[in-house]
């Protein structure tokens, strides 16, 4: 059958549309193990929101309190429903709050009774340290608990190497796990959260991570620990006090994790349970410690005392 030039053009155009329509989009995880960094073309700068968080739960309630931190989210810890946000999808440094992901991977890897022998490379990190020493052996449980209570960067490195064989391999696991949880705007480059160019997350992604961590009883116990006696193999011990001051300021606060770097500002993931409600609050980019705890307490009380 013969077609005119015009008809052949129409047939070619329709065939092109068919191919485009059948091409899967975003169906595979990038080979690097984490999503590609956001680009200006596909991810325009987030809309600037007013200081007051934006309610997203349709049920009647008082307005969310005004906060000064740069980003925040309030989430139902059980259902995952988001109750309020402020710049929740803005990518930024999140400091040691990402240690929740490190702890989660350790717990999912195997028994917490497994031994971890410290290597010299684990100790070469600053500034927050437990001061574990090369050649010492601890259980994973002891190290994960110290990680959650006192946020030791040396402990994070030791656990990462023990789980994956190297820190680089563990980072791949971090990004793969984050992607599987639905954390689509995160990229991790180390297990402790110290600043590295190209490492980032968002308040929403950290809330997703925190909600998963909240589901694990042993991790909930660790992050709720106010003080912990950490014993070295030689017999010496030290008392580790939880860096999360909200544990002593709000009676129903039961975790979770602090974080501070110059790039991230002051950060806190907090959780709480009151009667039949549980909430997770993520506050990122507070100017100082006073503002961080003021914002976090206000949002946690707003979520659970209404």
NUPADO-824039 format. One record per residue: residue number from 0; residue in three letters; x, y, z of N, C-alpha, C in turn. Coordinates in steps of 0.001 Angstrom, whole numbers, plus 500000, padded with zeros to 6 digits. Example, Ala and Ser with C-alpha at 12.3 -4.5 7.8 and 13.67 -1.06 7.14 Angstrom:
<votors>
(0, "Ala", (513190, 494310, 507800), (512300, 495500, 507800), (513200, 496700, 507800))
(1, "Ser", (512850, 497750, 507080), (513670, 498940, 507140), (512900, 500030, 507870))
</votors>
This chain:
<votors>
(0, "Unk", (500850, 498812, 500000), (500000, 500000, 500000), (500883, 501233, 500000))
(1, "Unk", (500577, 502227, 499190), (501363, 503442, 499075), (500727, 504553, 499918))
(2, "Unk", (501570, 505311, 500632), (501091, 506422, 501431), (501701, 507711, 500915))
(3, "Unk", (500948, 508759, 501053), (501471, 510070, 500680), (502540, 510490, 501676))
(4, "Unk", (503310, 511497, 501280), (504362, 511996, 502195), (503755, 512487, 503502))
(5, "Unk", (502629, 513155, 503431), (501973, 513672, 504640), (501548, 512533, 505553))
(6, "Unk", (500980, 511459, 504924), (500521, 510326, 505738), (501697, 509620, 506408))
(7, "Unk", (502822, 509477, 505644), (503996, 508831, 506236), (504516, 509630, 507427))
(8, "Unk", (504450, 510947, 507362), (504903, 511791, 508478), (504040, 511581, 509720))
(9, "Unk", (502706, 511491, 509512), (501773, 511275, 510623), (502047, 509942, 511297))
(10, "Unk", (502261, 508892, 510458), (502516, 507559, 511015), (503805, 507555, 511825))
(11, "Unk", (504853, 508219, 511302), (506127, 508295, 512015), (505978, 509030, 513336))
(12, "Unk", (505220, 510129, 513352), (505024, 510927, 514570), (504297, 510134, 515643))
(13, "Unk", (503224, 509389, 515201), (502464, 508584, 516157), (503318, 507459, 516724))
(14, "Unk", (504184, 506881, 515919), (505066, 505816, 516406), (506023, 506346, 517450))
(15, "Unk", (506534, 507551, 517241), (507438, 508178, 518215), (506747, 508391, 519549))
(16, "Unk", (505496, 508864, 519494), (504733, 509050, 520732), (504553, 507737, 521466))
(17, "Unk", (504290, 506664, 520723), (504093, 505357, 521343), (505328, 504880, 522070))
(18, "Unk", (506504, 505097, 521483), (507747, 504689, 522132), (507966, 505472, 523409))
(19, "Unk", (507737, 506789, 523350), (507932, 507628, 524527), (506995, 507227, 525651))
(20, "Unk", (505735, 506910, 525261), (504744, 506567, 526280), (505082, 505275, 526981))
(21, "Unk", (505803, 504363, 526311), (506099, 503060, 526890), (507421, 503026, 527653))
(22, "Unk", (508179, 504102, 527620), (509470, 504128, 528297), (509262, 504321, 529794))
(23, "Unk", (509722, 503383, 530662), (509527, 503534, 532104), (510365, 504674, 532651))
(24, "Unk", (509789, 505428, 533588), (510476, 506564, 534181), (510705, 506301, 535651))
(25, "Unk", (511952, 506456, 536106), (512262, 506318, 537534), (512013, 504945, 538079))
(26, "Unk", (512136, 503902, 537254), (511790, 502563, 537713), (512961, 501831, 538342))
(27, "Unk", (514185, 502340, 538188), (515337, 501640, 538729), (516139, 502548, 539646))
(28, "Unk", (516807, 501913, 540615), (517696, 502636, 541501), (518987, 502907, 540768))
(29, "Unk", (519505, 504143, 540805), (520777, 504438, 540135), (521869, 503485, 540605))
(30, "Unk", (522814, 503175, 539724), (523849, 502208, 540034), (524703, 502613, 541219))
(31, "Unk", (524756, 503910, 541493), (525547, 504387, 542627), (524914, 504042, 543956))
(32, "Unk", (523637, 503611, 543953), (522979, 503241, 545201), (522186, 504359, 545817))
(33, "Unk", (522187, 505544, 545222), (521392, 506633, 545760), (520866, 507486, 544629))
(34, "Unk", (519763, 508200, 544874), (519191, 509035, 543832), (520159, 510122, 543411))
(35, "Unk", (520050, 510537, 542146), (520896, 511622, 541663), (520574, 512906, 542403))
(36, "Unk", (521559, 513794, 542602), (521292, 515071, 543274), (520237, 515864, 542530))
(37, "Unk", (519436, 516653, 543235), (518402, 517431, 542566), (519020, 518466, 541640))
(38, "Unk", (518386, 518710, 540498), (518846, 519729, 539573), (517858, 520879, 539561))
(39, "Unk", (518305, 522024, 539126), (517436, 523180, 539062), (516293, 522947, 538089))
(40, "Unk", (516562, 522193, 537007), (515529, 521991, 535988), (514381, 521153, 536516))
(41, "Unk", (514720, 520078, 537252), (513685, 519157, 537716), (513232, 519434, 539140))
(42, "Unk", (514003, 520188, 539871), (513672, 520471, 541261), (513832, 521959, 541524))
(43, "Unk", (512843, 522762, 541205), (512956, 524199, 541448), (513083, 524480, 542930))
(44, "Unk", (513688, 525599, 543299), (513853, 525930, 544721), (512523, 525875, 545454))
(45, "Unk", (512500, 525300, 546679), (511235, 525191, 547403), (510656, 526565, 547727))
(46, "Unk", (509337, 526611, 547740), (508657, 527857, 548066), (508938, 528245, 549514))
(47, "Unk", (509243, 529489, 549733), (509504, 529970, 551081), (508195, 530044, 551858))
(48, "Unk", (508162, 529372, 552989), (506956, 529330, 553807), (507098, 530308, 554964))
(49, "Unk", (505999, 530765, 555518), (506050, 531666, 556675), (506578, 530941, 557898))
(50, "Unk", (506960, 531680, 558948), (507534, 531036, 560133), (506624, 529995, 560759))
(51, "Unk", (505305, 530166, 560648), (504389, 529200, 561239), (504298, 527969, 560361))
(52, "Unk", (504408, 526791, 560967), (504301, 525561, 560202), (502941, 525481, 559521))
(53, "Unk", (502868, 524745, 558425), (501645, 524681, 557630), (500891, 523398, 557953))
(54, "Unk", (499716, 523471, 558588), (498969, 522259, 558910), (498572, 521491, 557662))
(55, "Unk", (498680, 520140, 557711), (498277, 519306, 556592), (497272, 518241, 556995))
(56, "Unk", (496988, 518154, 558262), (495993, 517211, 558753), (494628, 517888, 558702))
(57, "Unk", (493628, 517290, 558022), (492345, 517954, 557879), (491511, 518036, 559150))
(58, "Unk", (491905, 517305, 560205), (491099, 517338, 561421), (491263, 518681, 562124))
(59, "Unk", (490210, 519156, 562798), (490264, 520466, 563463), (491329, 520493, 564552))
(60, "Unk", (492039, 521587, 564659), (493044, 521748, 565699), (493473, 523207, 565729))
(61, "Unk", (494182, 523571, 566770), (494731, 524924, 566830), (495875, 525027, 565825))
(62, "Unk", (496168, 526224, 565343), (497286, 526372, 564396), (498598, 525926, 565018))
(63, "Unk", (499489, 525404, 564182), (500805, 525010, 564668), (501567, 526238, 565150))
(64, "Unk", (502391, 526092, 566171), (503111, 527250, 566704), (504172, 527759, 565731))
(65, "Unk", (504441, 529044, 565802), (505503, 529632, 564992), (506861, 529143, 565496))
(66, "Unk", (507762, 528865, 564567), (509106, 528429, 564931), (510134, 529243, 564146))
(67, "Unk", (511356, 529288, 564669), (512409, 530060, 564007), (513363, 529193, 563201))
(68, "Unk", (513347, 527883, 563416), (514235, 526986, 562678), (513932, 527033, 561185))
(69, "Unk", (514911, 526646, 560383), (514774, 526764, 558943), (513861, 525708, 558326))
(70, "Unk", (513752, 524543, 558939), (512911, 523478, 558383), (512376, 522609, 559510))
(71, "Unk", (511185, 522064, 559308), (510587, 521220, 560346), (509451, 520400, 559755))
(72, "Unk", (509117, 519337, 560464), (507953, 518523, 560104), (507444, 517847, 561373))
(73, "Unk", (506134, 517679, 561462), (505496, 516954, 562556), (504706, 515813, 561930))
(74, "Unk", (504973, 514590, 562387), (504387, 513394, 561772), (503801, 512474, 562833))
(75, "Unk", (502678, 511861, 562515), (502119, 510810, 563357), (503050, 509599, 563266))
(76, "Unk", (503583, 509150, 564395), (504568, 508078, 564390), (503972, 506737, 563991))
(77, "Unk", (502654, 506579, 564133), (502000, 505312, 563807), (501547, 505284, 562353))
(78, "Unk", (500800, 506296, 561939), (500201, 506276, 560602), (501082, 506918, 559541))
(79, "Unk", (502031, 507764, 559953), (502841, 508489, 558989), (502176, 509742, 558457))
(80, "Unk", (500980, 510057, 558938), (500301, 511273, 558481), (501087, 512501, 558923))
(81, "Unk", (501244, 513432, 558007), (501969, 514665, 558299), (500996, 515693, 558851))
(82, "Unk", (501324, 516242, 560008), (500445, 517207, 560658), (500854, 518651, 560370))
(83, "Unk", (502134, 518885, 560163), (502588, 520246, 559886), (503972, 520209, 559264))
(84, "Unk", (504276, 521208, 558451), (505590, 521281, 557824), (506075, 522720, 557723))
(85, "Unk", (507379, 522845, 557606), (508012, 524095, 557218), (509266, 523741, 556421))
(86, "Unk", (509265, 524081, 555143), (510398, 523775, 554261), (510827, 522310, 554390))
(87, "Unk", (509847, 521416, 554484), (510144, 520015, 554779), (510872, 519301, 553651))
(88, "Unk", (510825, 519830, 552434), (511467, 519181, 551295), (512701, 519929, 550810))
(89, "Unk", (513175, 520860, 551599), (514384, 521608, 551258), (515608, 520778, 551623))
(90, "Unk", (516461, 520487, 550612), (517635, 519663, 550886), (518649, 520464, 551683))
(91, "Unk", (519286, 519783, 552653), (520193, 520469, 553559), (521021, 519435, 554326))
(92, "Unk", (522075, 519895, 554964), (522848, 519035, 555856), (522018, 518719, 557095))
(93, "Unk", (522123, 517474, 557584), (521307, 517062, 558736), (522155, 516543, 559893))
(94, "Unk", (523482, 516620, 559751), (524411, 516277, 560834), (524139, 514873, 561398))
(95, "Unk", (524264, 514728, 562699), (524211, 513399, 563318), (522817, 512784, 563374))
(96, "Unk", (521794, 513493, 562935), (520474, 512845, 562888), (520519, 511639, 561956))
(97, "Unk", (521453, 511632, 560989), (521545, 510496, 560068), (522144, 509257, 560736))
(98, "Unk", (522630, 509401, 561974), (523087, 508220, 562708), (521932, 507266, 563007))
(99, "Unk", (520708, 507757, 562942), (519561, 506847, 563069), (519593, 505796, 561964))
(100, "Unk", (520025, 506195, 560778), (520133, 505250, 559667), (521263, 504262, 559907))
(101, "Unk", (522374, 504743, 560437), (523492, 503853, 560779), (523040, 502805, 561789))
(102, "Unk", (522348, 503248, 562831), (521873, 502314, 563853), (520876, 501321, 563279))
(103, "Unk", (519988, 501799, 562435), (518982, 500931, 561828), (519638, 499818, 561025))
(104, "Unk", (520659, 500149, 560241), (521339, 499142, 559429), (522062, 498121, 560299))
(105, "Unk", (522646, 498560, 561393), (523322, 497624, 562289), (522313, 496652, 562889))
(106, "Unk", (521176, 497167, 563336), (520161, 496313, 563945), (519604, 495301, 562951))
(107, "Unk", (519499, 495689, 561707), (518938, 494798, 560698), (519973, 493816, 560152))
(108, "Unk", (521256, 494034, 560465), (522311, 493196, 559895), (522491, 491880, 560627))
(109, "Unk", (522279, 491864, 561928), (522516, 490632, 562667), (522406, 490838, 564159))
(110, "Unk", (522770, 489820, 564939), (522620, 489894, 566404), (523429, 491028, 567016))
(111, "Unk", (522829, 491720, 567971), (523536, 492791, 568672), (524581, 492239, 569632))
(112, "Unk", (524565, 490930, 569837), (525584, 490308, 570691), (526888, 490075, 569947))
(113, "Unk", (526905, 490262, 568633), (528123, 490054, 567843), (529228, 490995, 568303))
(114, "Unk", (530484, 490508, 568334), (531595, 491361, 568774), (532096, 492274, 567669))
(115, "Unk", (532583, 493444, 568063), (533207, 494401, 567145), (534576, 494753, 567717))
(116, "Unk", (535628, 494465, 566950), (536973, 494823, 567372), (537391, 496116, 566683))
(117, "Unk", (537767, 497083, 567469), (538081, 498416, 566953), (539404, 498394, 566189))
(118, "Unk", (539433, 499082, 565053), (540665, 499264, 564288), (541104, 500723, 564380))
(119, "Unk", (542376, 500966, 564102), (542919, 502321, 564206), (542155, 503307, 563345))
(120, "Unk", (541752, 502885, 562145), (541036, 503778, 561232), (539719, 504259, 561817))
(121, "Unk", (539132, 503476, 562704), (537851, 503867, 563320), (538021, 505076, 564230))
(122, "Unk", (539191, 505233, 564782), (539416, 506281, 565784), (539847, 507613, 565170))
(123, "Unk", (540129, 507619, 563869), (540647, 508822, 563216), (539502, 509707, 562751))
(124, "Unk", (538829, 510334, 563692), (537686, 511191, 563397), (537488, 512151, 564565))
(125, "Unk", (536960, 513305, 564273), (536651, 514295, 565297), (535249, 514824, 565000))
(126, "Unk", (534644, 515642, 565841), (535117, 515981, 567187), (534442, 515160, 568265))
(127, "Unk", (533228, 514685, 568027), (532482, 513956, 569054), (532938, 512500, 569069))
(128, "Unk", (533512, 512076, 570203), (534068, 510728, 570293), (533756, 510088, 571645))
(129, "Unk", (533688, 508756, 571640), (533600, 507990, 572881), (535002, 507584, 573328))
(130, "Unk", (535970, 507692, 572424), (537363, 507344, 572662), (537556, 505844, 572868))
(131, "Unk", (536922, 505084, 571961), (537254, 503671, 571877), (538654, 503563, 571282))
(132, "Unk", (539368, 502463, 571610), (540757, 502339, 571197), (540981, 501095, 570346))
(133, "Unk", (541935, 501194, 569442), (542254, 500071, 568552), (542588, 498828, 569374))
(134, "Unk", (542041, 497695, 568955), (542266, 496431, 569645), (541199, 496085, 570661))
(135, "Unk", (540418, 497073, 571106), (539336, 496804, 572048), (538172, 496106, 571341))
(136, "Unk", (537479, 495253, 572065), (536321, 494543, 571507), (535086, 494832, 572344))
(137, "Unk", (534011, 495187, 571655), (532729, 495480, 572283), (531628, 494698, 571573))
(138, "Unk", (530487, 494585, 572222), (529330, 494047, 571508), (528730, 495161, 570652))
(139, "Unk", (528041, 494774, 569612), (527333, 495770, 568803), (526324, 496530, 569650))
(140, "Unk", (525689, 495847, 570581), (524687, 496497, 571428), (525298, 497654, 572200))
(141, "Unk", (526472, 497434, 572788), (527126, 498482, 573576), (527465, 499686, 572705))
(142, "Unk", (527909, 499424, 571487), (528300, 500520, 570601), (527094, 501265, 570039))
(143, "Unk", (526048, 500550, 569663), (524858, 501223, 569135), (524221, 502094, 570217))
(144, "Unk", (524183, 501591, 571430), (523606, 502379, 572522), (524434, 503638, 572755))
(145, "Unk", (525769, 503511, 572730), (526631, 504682, 572886), (526442, 505653, 571731))
(146, "Unk", (526208, 505115, 570557), (525987, 505959, 569369), (524729, 506802, 569529))
(147, "Unk", (523669, 506207, 570052), (522399, 506913, 570193), (522401, 507871, 571381))
(148, "Unk", (523118, 507523, 572431), (523111, 508362, 573633), (524081, 509537, 573510))
(149, "Unk", (525308, 509255, 573065), (526359, 510284, 573085), (526889, 510644, 571704))
(150, "Unk", (526422, 509971, 570660), (526701, 510370, 569286), (528181, 510310, 568912))
(151, "Unk", (528868, 509254, 569341), (530292, 509134, 569045), (530559, 508846, 567568))
(152, "Unk", (531327, 509715, 566929), (531666, 509499, 565520), (532601, 508313, 565333))
(153, "Unk", (533480, 508069, 566319), (534363, 506905, 566234), (533558, 505607, 566300))
(154, "Unk", (532515, 505606, 567093), (531645, 504431, 567189), (530914, 504198, 565866))
(155, "Unk", (530453, 505268, 565239), (529771, 505141, 563950), (530690, 504518, 562914))
(156, "Unk", (531950, 504941, 562873), (532900, 504390, 561914), (533180, 502912, 562188))
(157, "Unk", (533306, 502551, 563459), (533578, 501155, 563816), (532421, 500256, 563412))
(158, "Unk", (531202, 500702, 563681), (530025, 499901, 563329), (529873, 499776, 561822))
(159, "Unk", (530101, 500852, 561097), (529970, 500824, 559642), (530951, 499839, 559023))
(160, "Unk", (532206, 499905, 559456), (533217, 498993, 558913), (532894, 497551, 559277))
(161, "Unk", (532418, 497327, 560511), (532113, 495968, 560951), (530972, 495358, 560136))
(162, "Unk", (529967, 496161, 559822), (528808, 495643, 559083), (529137, 495366, 557620))
(163, "Unk", (529831, 496309, 556982), (529982, 496230, 555523), (531397, 495933, 555051))
(164, "Unk", (532365, 495909, 555945), (533736, 495648, 555542), (534539, 496901, 555302))
(165, "Unk", (533860, 497984, 554947), (534507, 499279, 554758), (533450, 500363, 554898))
(166, "Unk", (533917, 501571, 555167), (532984, 502683, 555290), (532305, 502981, 553959))
(167, "Unk", (533062, 502870, 552864), (532492, 503128, 551539), (531370, 502145, 551217))
(168, "Unk", (531568, 500883, 551553), (530528, 499880, 551297), (529300, 500139, 552166))
(169, "Unk", (529533, 500595, 553396), (528411, 500886, 554285), (527599, 502067, 553761))
(170, "Unk", (528274, 503058, 553205), (527574, 504212, 552636), (526625, 503755, 551523))
(171, "Unk", (527059, 502805, 550720), (526173, 502270, 549686), (524917, 501651, 550320))
(172, "Unk", (525114, 500914, 551417), (523971, 500330, 552123), (523055, 501417, 552670))
(173, "Unk", (523627, 502489, 553172), (522827, 503598, 553697), (521903, 504167, 552625))
(174, "Unk", (522455, 504414, 551459), (521669, 505014, 550393), (520635, 504058, 549819))
(175, "Unk", (520999, 502789, 549739), (520029, 501797, 549270), (518869, 501653, 550254))
(176, "Unk", (519192, 501640, 551555), (518149, 501530, 552571), (517263, 502767, 552572))
(177, "Unk", (517883, 503939, 552488), (517112, 505181, 552461), (516143, 505182, 551285))
(178, "Unk", (516622, 504768, 550130), (515769, 504728, 548938), (514607, 503760, 549131))
(179, "Unk", (514888, 502603, 549748), (513833, 501604, 549958), (512771, 502094, 550939))
(180, "Unk", (513151, 502996, 551843), (512200, 503542, 552810), (511340, 504658, 552213))
(181, "Unk", (511726, 505126, 551020), (510990, 506225, 550403), (511650, 507565, 550601))
(182, "Unk", (512899, 507565, 551049), (513642, 508817, 551252), (514248, 509226, 549905))
(183, "Unk", (513471, 509916, 549114), (513859, 510199, 547736), (514703, 511463, 547564))
(184, "Unk", (514944, 512195, 548644), (515697, 513447, 548529), (516910, 513440, 549438))
(185, "Unk", (517544, 512276, 549575), (518685, 512134, 550469), (519866, 511507, 549750))
(186, "Unk", (521047, 511911, 550186), (522282, 511294, 549710), (523275, 511321, 550865))
(187, "Unk", (523744, 510141, 551259), (524639, 510033, 552402), (526035, 509628, 551947))
(188, "Unk", (527048, 510209, 552576), (528437, 509956, 552207), (529281, 509434, 553362))
(189, "Unk", (528720, 509419, 554574), (529432, 508850, 555717), (528419, 508398, 556768))
(190, "Unk", (528853, 507581, 557734), (527912, 507031, 558712), (527653, 507915, 559921))
(191, "Unk", (528334, 509070, 560020), (528237, 509876, 561234), (527611, 511252, 561047))
(192, "Unk", (527606, 511799, 559839), (526945, 513082, 559605), (527844, 514287, 559554))
(193, "Unk", (529157, 514105, 559722), (530051, 515239, 559556), (529940, 515770, 558124))
(194, "Unk", (530119, 517060, 557964), (529839, 517721, 556694), (530732, 517220, 555565))
(195, "Unk", (530098, 516854, 554456), (530792, 516546, 553214), (529986, 517146, 552076))
(196, "Unk", (530677, 517723, 551114), (529988, 518313, 549976), (529226, 517221, 549220))
(197, "Unk", (527964, 517472, 548951), (527139, 516501, 548246), (526347, 515580, 549154))
(198, "Unk", (526497, 515727, 550467), (525701, 514938, 551413), (524537, 515790, 551901))
(199, "Unk", (523331, 515237, 551853), (522163, 516031, 552214), (520965, 515129, 552492))
(200, "Unk", (519957, 515721, 553109), (518660, 515079, 553284), (517635, 516188, 553460))
(201, "Unk", (516454, 515835, 553933), (515387, 516805, 554171), (514686, 516459, 555478))
(202, "Unk", (513915, 517405, 555982), (513138, 517140, 557197), (512159, 515993, 556963))
(203, "Unk", (511543, 515958, 555781), (510576, 514886, 555496), (511266, 513524, 555464))
(204, "Unk", (512417, 513439, 554800), (513118, 512163, 554721), (513593, 511693, 556091))
(205, "Unk", (514085, 512616, 556896), (514536, 512230, 558237), (513353, 511769, 559088))
(206, "Unk", (512183, 512353, 558890), (510988, 511896, 559610), (510608, 510484, 559183))
(207, "Unk", (510729, 510192, 557888), (510464, 508837, 557396), (511416, 507849, 558063))
(208, "Unk", (512694, 508216, 558132), (513694, 507378, 558796), (513362, 507204, 560270))
(209, "Unk", (513025, 508298, 560943), (512732, 508240, 562373), (511520, 507358, 562661))
(210, "Unk", (510522, 507433, 561795), (509325, 506600, 561994), (509681, 505121, 561903))
(211, "Unk", (510567, 504759, 560960), (511006, 503360, 560854), (511799, 502958, 562093))
(212, "Unk", (512699, 503824, 562545), (513484, 503526, 563739), (512583, 503371, 564965))
(213, "Unk", (511522, 504178, 565016), (510587, 504170, 566144), (509859, 502830, 566253))
(214, "Unk", (509784, 502093, 565165), (509082, 500812, 565155), (509892, 499682, 565783))
(215, "Unk", (511180, 499919, 566038), (512054, 498881, 566590), (512214, 499075, 568091))
(216, "Unk", (511673, 498168, 568920), (511700, 498355, 570377), (513094, 498585, 570940))
(217, "Unk", (514100, 497846, 570450), (515438, 498002, 571018), (516001, 499385, 570708))
(218, "Unk", (515717, 499907, 569527), (516206, 501236, 569182), (515454, 502310, 569954))
(219, "Unk", (514158, 502099, 570165), (513382, 503028, 570984), (513925, 503062, 572402))
(220, "Unk", (514361, 501914, 572902), (514946, 501867, 574246), (516265, 502633, 574289))
(221, "Unk", (517085, 502472, 573271), (518384, 503145, 573242), (518220, 504665, 573194))
(222, "Unk", (517355, 505158, 572316), (517234, 506619, 572158), (516542, 507265, 573348))
(223, "Unk", (515845, 506473, 574155), (515171, 507005, 575348), (516074, 507002, 576572))
(224, "Unk", (517263, 506415, 576471), (518172, 506301, 577604), (518757, 507660, 577965))
(225, "Unk", (518546, 508103, 579191), (519020, 509423, 579610), (520497, 509406, 579973))
(226, "Unk", (520969, 508313, 580557), (522392, 508177, 580851), (522767, 506696, 580780))
(227, "Unk", (524039, 506457, 580489), (524477, 505100, 580200), (525928, 504946, 580659))
(228, "Unk", (526205, 503907, 581429), (527567, 503620, 581865), (528250, 502764, 580807))
(229, "Unk", (529220, 503366, 580131), (529943, 502693, 579056), (531249, 502154, 579625))
(230, "Unk", (531441, 500841, 579506), (532603, 500191, 580111), (533594, 499740, 579048))
(231, "Unk", (534840, 500150, 579206), (535911, 499709, 578315), (536377, 498309, 578726))
(232, "Unk", (536952, 497552, 577782), (537388, 496181, 578111), (538368, 496116, 579276))
(233, "Unk", (539156, 497163, 579492), (540109, 497153, 580602), (539472, 497337, 581959))
(234, "Unk", (538183, 497672, 581986), (537483, 497837, 583255), (537129, 499268, 583590))
(235, "Unk", (537761, 500236, 582945), (537405, 501630, 583201), (536051, 501928, 582573))
(236, "Unk", (535339, 502893, 583127), (534009, 503206, 582620), (533772, 504707, 582668))
(237, "Unk", (532775, 505136, 581921), (532384, 506545, 581916), (530878, 506623, 581784))
(238, "Unk", (530291, 507662, 582347), (528857, 507869, 582235), (528573, 508763, 581037))
(239, "Unk", (527787, 508254, 580131), (527399, 509009, 578944), (526011, 509598, 579176))
(240, "Unk", (525888, 510916, 579040), (524605, 511596, 579211), (524014, 511898, 577843))
(241, "Unk", (522744, 511594, 577678), (522098, 511774, 576381), (522165, 513234, 575936))
(242, "Unk", (522520, 513436, 574679), (522630, 514791, 574141), (521267, 515440, 573904))
(243, "Unk", (520186, 514651, 573950), (518835, 515167, 573724), (518237, 515691, 575035))
(244, "Unk", (518286, 517000, 575219), (517805, 517613, 576460), (516284, 517602, 576583))
(245, "Unk", (515588, 517322, 575485), (514128, 517284, 575553), (513648, 516115, 576408))
(246, "Unk", (514494, 515107, 576582), (514141, 513962, 577420), (513885, 514379, 578861))
(247, "Unk", (514523, 515449, 579301), (514331, 515906, 580679), (513394, 517103, 580769))
(248, "Unk", (512997, 517657, 579644), (512124, 518834, 579641), (510662, 518491, 579394))
(249, "Unk", (510408, 517411, 578676), (509038, 517010, 578357), (508846, 515578, 578858))
(250, "Unk", (507956, 515355, 579802), (507857, 514044, 580459), (507513, 512894, 579523))
(251, "Unk", (506818, 513168, 578434), (506436, 512088, 577519), (507339, 511998, 576297))
(252, "Unk", (508417, 512768, 576260), (509393, 512626, 575181), (510152, 511319, 575396))
(253, "Unk", (510278, 510510, 574329), (510961, 509219, 574465), (512075, 509019, 573426))
(254, "Unk", (512727, 510047, 572991), (513843, 509988, 572027), (513792, 511245, 571162))
(255, "Unk", (514670, 511444, 570077), (515413, 510404, 569423), (516882, 510790, 569213))
(256, "Unk", (517223, 511856, 568399), (518622, 512086, 568047), (518904, 513552, 567749))
(257, "Unk", (520038, 514031, 568296), (520498, 515390, 568038), (521487, 515411, 566873))
(258, "Unk", (521825, 516629, 566434), (522849, 516789, 565409), (523244, 518246, 565286))
(259, "Unk", (524550, 518493, 565165), (525028, 519874, 565041), (526312, 519922, 564220))
(260, "Unk", (526306, 520714, 563173), (527525, 521101, 562462), (527336, 522553, 562029))
(261, "Unk", (528404, 523173, 561553), (528274, 524539, 561041), (527335, 524578, 559842))
(262, "Unk", (527390, 523537, 559013), (526565, 523513, 557800), (525099, 523270, 558106))
(263, "Unk", (524821, 522440, 559108), (523436, 522044, 559387), (522726, 522961, 560365))
(264, "Unk", (523496, 523667, 561202), (522879, 524349, 562328), (522498, 523323, 563381))
(265, "Unk", (521693, 523746, 564327), (521241, 522832, 565381), (520054, 522015, 564889))
(266, "Unk", (520122, 520703, 565097), (519076, 519803, 564603), (518635, 518847, 565712))
(267, "Unk", (517375, 518471, 565663), (516858, 517496, 566628), (515693, 516733, 566029))
(268, "Unk", (515789, 515419, 566132), (514644, 514545, 565898), (514135, 514144, 567274))
(269, "Unk", (512880, 514430, 567551), (512307, 514050, 568845), (511039, 513249, 568632))
(270, "Unk", (510777, 512356, 569570), (509558, 511551, 569517), (508889, 511609, 570875))
(271, "Unk", (507599, 511339, 570883), (506868, 511352, 572139), (505595, 510546, 572049))
(272, "Unk", (505128, 510098, 573198), (503871, 509348, 573263), (503066, 509844, 574447))
(273, "Unk", (501815, 510188, 574203), (500913, 510648, 575252), (499555, 510016, 575004))
(274, "Unk", (499101, 509224, 576003), (497853, 508480, 575876), (497901, 507625, 574612))
(275, "Unk", (497001, 507849, 573675), (496962, 506972, 572493), (497580, 507614, 571257))
(276, "Unk", (498367, 508667, 571459), (498980, 509356, 570323), (500493, 509299, 570417))
(277, "Unk", (501144, 509136, 569267), (502600, 509182, 569181), (502987, 510122, 568050))
(278, "Unk", (504044, 510877, 568247), (504449, 511855, 567241), (505956, 511877, 567079))
(279, "Unk", (506365, 512255, 565885), (507775, 512496, 565579), (507892, 513930, 565103))
(280, "Unk", (508864, 514647, 565660), (509118, 516033, 565279), (510560, 516148, 564803))
(281, "Unk", (510749, 516707, 563632), (512087, 516963, 563104), (512258, 518473, 562969))
(282, "Unk", (513283, 519010, 563608), (513604, 520435, 563509), (515047, 520548, 563022))
(283, "Unk", (515252, 521246, 561915), (516572, 521385, 561312), (516933, 522858, 561152))
(284, "Unk", (518196, 523157, 561338), (518674, 524500, 561046), (518292, 525549, 562064))
(285, "Unk", (518199, 525175, 563349), (517963, 526184, 564382), (519247, 526979, 564610))
(286, "Unk", (519086, 528235, 565004), (520240, 529123, 565142), (521114, 528772, 566334))
(287, "Unk", (520514, 528266, 567387), (521273, 527922, 568582), (520493, 526885, 569382))
(288, "Unk", (521101, 526421, 570470), (520489, 525367, 571273), (519179, 525822, 571910))
(289, "Unk", (519133, 527055, 572370), (517912, 527567, 572985), (516749, 527548, 572009))
(290, "Unk", (516993, 528027, 570795), (515944, 528043, 569778), (515537, 526629, 569375))
(291, "Unk", (516514, 525731, 569297), (516229, 524347, 568901), (515248, 523695, 569868))
(292, "Unk", (515526, 523800, 571161), (514667, 523124, 572125), (513335, 523848, 572311))
(293, "Unk", (513335, 525145, 572147), (512075, 525882, 572197), (511155, 525439, 571063))
(294, "Unk", (511686, 525362, 569845), (510890, 524949, 568688), (510429, 523500, 568818))
(295, "Unk", (511354, 522620, 569197), (511033, 521190, 569282), (509987, 520921, 570357))
(296, "Unk", (510141, 521554, 571514), (509170, 521368, 572599), (507799, 521900, 572202))
(297, "Unk", (507779, 523060, 571571), (506495, 523646, 571169), (505763, 522741, 570183))
(298, "Unk", (506474, 522195, 569222), (505839, 521340, 568215), (505407, 520003, 568809))
(299, "Unk", (506233, 519434, 569705), (505862, 518155, 570305), (504646, 518310, 571213))
(300, "Unk", (504602, 519384, 571976), (503440, 519622, 572828), (502196, 519890, 571988))
(301, "Unk", (502367, 520656, 570904), (501227, 520933, 570019), (500675, 519631, 569425))
(302, "Unk", (501558, 518719, 569082), (501134, 517469, 568466), (500397, 516554, 569435))
(303, "Unk", (500810, 516537, 570697), (500308, 515514, 571608), (499407, 516009, 572727))
(304, "Unk", (499407, 517296, 573002), (498598, 517782, 574118), (497260, 518357, 573688))
(305, "Unk", (496975, 518371, 572424), (495720, 518941, 571927), (494536, 518008, 572230))
</votors>
